[in-house]
Amino acid sequence: MLKTVKTLFLSDVHLGTRGCKATALLDFLKSHEAETIYLIGDIVDGWRLKSTWYWPQAHNDVVQKVLRQARKGTRVVYVPGNHDEFLRDYVGSNFGGIEVVEEAVHEMVDGRRMLILHGDKFDTVVRNIKWLAVLGGWAYDFAIYLNRPISFVRRRFGLSDWSFSAYAKKKVKKAVSFISCFEETVVTDAARHGVDAVMCGHIHQPVIRQMGPIQYFNTGDWVESCSGILEHLDGSFELVHWKLEEQKTKAPERLTYRPAA
């Protein structure tokens, strides 16, 4: 059933990689109609496409779906990330109804203001040692690749899906410390901007959390978590994990958040 929402927030789709869950994303987009869509970086993986071209029909279908929504009147705002940083050369441009901006400030239903950015500017490795960031990206892609045989074996034994890459990130202390530091830095920057909330991506960790006076939102990704955030017409926010393979037997996992009055 089609659900109408005020705003839809997505990031870290990584079109152009084998790990991208484009079919699930397309199903998610077909199930939601929004007044505004924010694409918050790493929608296309330019890093990977430079070395290996991979662009199946499902990835093209996602792009065409977004373009059709823009033509039908949906406002689409694209905030580039580090993997699609080539689009930063086109900030201020409009392509097929899609606005390209460095950052954005979104006015929420209740009048409060939200800063929207990808978040890679707070990643010192990405900004200062790009070759190491690219190497880390390849290691992450390999971990995603390992998810497939592991999931296949688990399904044969009647077990639920399990992500090796997500498990590895949670178990590596440095990764956990980086995520915590990243979130605190993003929130500090949002406070300097004088906004009430901040929405970002980059670290593939979907969450809605109150951090002091700032509400912190991270959209997650469409490689592991298959998650996006919705702003409903009543002003509430919802974090949705959209698992295509489970939909016939299980509703998508949802977390609803209502701002304090």
C-alpha positions in Angstrom: 0.0 0.0 0.0 1.3 3.4 -0.9 2.1 5.6 2.1 2.2 9.4 1.7 4.8 11.2 3.9 6.2 14.7 4.2 9.9 13.9 3.7 12.0 10.9 2.9 15.7 10.7 3.8 18.1 8.2 2.2 21.9 7.9 2.0 24.7 5.4 1.2 22.9 3.5 -1.5 26.2 2.8 -3.3 24.7 2.2 -6.8 27.4 0.7 -8.9 28.5 -1.9 -6.4 27.4 -5.5 -6.0 26.5 -5.0 -2.4 23.8 -2.4 -3.2 20.3 -3.7 -2.4 18.7 -1.8 -5.3 15.7 -4.1 -5.6 14.8 -3.5 -2.0 15.2 0.2 -2.4 13.1 0.3 -5.5 10.3 -1.5 -3.6 10.7 1.0 -0.8 10.4 3.9 -3.1 7.3 2.4 -4.8 5.7 2.1 -1.3 6.2 5.7 -0.3 5.3 9.0 -1.8 7.0 12.1 -0.4 6.7 15.8 -0.9 10.5 16.0 -0.5 13.3 13.5 -0.9 16.8 14.1 0.4 19.5 12.0 -1.1 22.3 12.4 1.5 25.4 11.3 -0.2 27.1 8.1 -1.6 24.0 7.4 -3.7 26.3 6.5 -6.6 29.7 4.9 -5.8 32.1 6.8 -8.1 35.1 5.2 -6.4 34.1 1.7 -7.4 32.8 2.7 -10.9 36.2 4.2 -11.7 37.9 0.8 -11.4 35.1 -1.7 -12.3 31.9 -0.9 -14.2 28.9 -2.6 -12.6 25.5 -1.2 -13.4 22.6 -3.8 -13.7 19.1 -2.9 -14.6 17.9 -2.7 -11.0 20.4 0.2 -10.4 19.1 2.0 -13.5 15.5 1.4 -12.3 16.3 3.2 -9.0 17.6 6.3 -10.9 14.6 6.3 -13.2 12.2 6.1 -10.3 13.7 9.1 -8.6 13.7 11.1 -11.8 10.0 10.2 -12.4 9.1 11.4 -8.9 11.0 14.7 -9.6 9.0 15.1 -12.8 5.8 14.5 -10.9 6.5 17.4 -8.5 8.4 15.8 -5.7 11.3 18.1 -4.6 14.5 16.1 -4.7 17.6 17.4 -3.0 21.0 15.7 -3.5 23.8 16.3 -1.0 26.9 14.6 -2.3 29.1 12.4 -0.1 32.7 11.2 -0.5 31.9 8.3 -2.9 30.0 10.7 -5.2 32.2 13.7 -4.5 32.4 14.4 -8.3 28.9 15.9 -7.9 30.3 18.6 -5.6 31.6 20.3 -8.8 28.0 20.9 -9.7 26.7 22.3 -6.4 24.0 24.9 -7.3 23.0 23.0 -10.4 19.7 21.3 -11.2 19.6 18.0 -13.2 16.2 16.8 -14.2 14.6 18.5 -11.3 17.2 17.3 -8.8 18.9 20.1 -6.8 22.6 19.5 -6.0 23.7 21.3 -2.7 26.6 21.0 -0.4 24.4 21.0 2.7 20.8 21.9 3.4 18.7 23.2 6.2 15.3 21.5 6.4 12.3 23.0 8.2 10.4 20.3 10.0 6.6 20.1 10.3 6.7 21.7 13.7 8.9 24.6 12.5 12.2 23.4 14.0 15.3 23.4 11.8 17.4 20.4 10.8 20.9 20.5 9.3 21.4 17.9 6.5 24.9 16.8 5.4 26.6 13.6 4.4 29.2 13.7 7.2 32.4 12.8 5.5 33.9 16.2 6.3 34.2 14.9 9.9 36.1 11.8 8.8 39.8 12.6 9.1 40.8 9.5 7.1 38.6 10.4 4.2 39.7 14.1 4.2 43.4 13.6 4.8 44.5 10.1 3.7 42.2 9.3 0.8 44.2 6.3 -0.4 43.6 4.7 3.1 39.9 5.5 2.9 39.7 3.8 -0.5 41.6 0.8 0.8 39.2 0.6 3.7 36.3 0.8 1.2 37.7 -2.3 -0.6 38.0 -4.1 2.7 34.5 -3.3 3.5 33.3 -4.5 0.1 35.1 -7.8 0.7 33.3 -8.2 4.1 30.0 -7.5 2.2 31.0 -10.2 -0.3 31.5 -12.7 2.5 27.9 -12.0 3.7 26.5 -13.9 0.7 28.0 -17.4 1.3 27.5 -17.0 5.0 23.8 -16.1 4.6 23.4 -19.0 2.1 24.7 -21.5 4.6 22.6 -20.1 7.4 19.4 -20.2 5.3 20.1 -23.9 4.4 20.1 -24.6 8.1 17.0 -22.7 8.8 18.7 -19.8 10.5 18.0 -16.1 10.1 20.1 -13.7 8.0 23.3 -12.5 9.7 25.7 -9.8 8.5 29.4 -10.6 9.0 30.4 -7.1 8.0 28.0 -5.5 10.5 29.2 -7.9 13.2 32.9 -7.1 12.5 32.2 -3.4 12.8 30.5 -3.8 16.1 33.3 -6.0 17.5 36.3 -3.8 16.5 36.8 -1.4 19.3 38.3 1.3 17.1 35.3 1.2 14.9 32.9 1.6 17.8 35.0 4.5 19.2 35.0 6.2 15.7 31.2 6.0 15.5 30.8 7.5 18.9 33.3 10.3 18.1 31.7 10.9 14.7 28.2 11.3 16.2 29.5 13.8 18.9 31.3 15.8 16.3 28.3 16.0 14.0 26.1 17.1 16.9 28.6 19.8 18.0 28.7 21.2 14.5 24.9 21.2 14.3 24.8 23.2 17.6 27.2 25.8 16.0 24.7 26.2 13.2 22.0 27.0 15.7 19.7 24.2 14.5 17.5 21.8 16.5 18.5 18.5 14.7 21.0 17.0 12.3 20.5 14.3 9.6 23.5 12.5 8.1 24.8 9.3 6.7 28.4 8.1 5.9 28.9 5.6 8.8 26.1 3.2 7.8 24.7 3.2 11.4 20.9 3.9 11.3 19.7 5.6 14.5 17.4 8.3 15.9 18.8 9.6 19.2 18.5 12.7 21.4 22.0 14.0 22.1 21.7 16.9 24.5 19.7 19.7 22.9 20.2 18.2 19.4 18.3 15.4 17.8 20.7 13.2 15.9 19.5 11.1 12.9 21.5 8.8 10.7 19.8 7.2 7.7 21.9 4.1 7.6 22.5 2.5 4.2 21.2 0.2 1.4 24.1 -2.2 1.6 23.5 -3.8 5.0 20.6 -2.2 7.0 18.4 -1.2 4.0 17.1 1.7 6.1 15.6 5.1 5.5 14.0 7.8 7.7 10.5 9.2 7.1 9.1 12.4 8.3 5.3 11.9 8.6 2.7 14.5 7.9 2.1 14.8 11.7 5.7 15.7 12.4 6.8 12.3 13.8 9.9 10.6 12.4 10.3 6.9 11.6 13.3 4.8 11.0 12.4 1.9 8.7 14.5 -1.2 7.9 13.1 -2.5 4.6 13.8 -6.2 4.2 12.4 -7.2 0.8 12.8 -10.9 1.4 10.8 -10.8 4.6 7.8 -8.8 3.4 5.5 -11.7 2.6 5.8 -13.1 6.2 7.0 -10.2 8.3 6.4 -6.4 8.3 9.5 -4.1 8.0 11.1 -3.2 11.3 10.1 0.3 12.3 11.1 2.8 15.0 8.9 5.8 15.5 10.1 9.0 17.2 8.0 11.9 18.3 9.8 15.1 19.3 9.1 16.3 22.9 6.4 18.9 23.1 
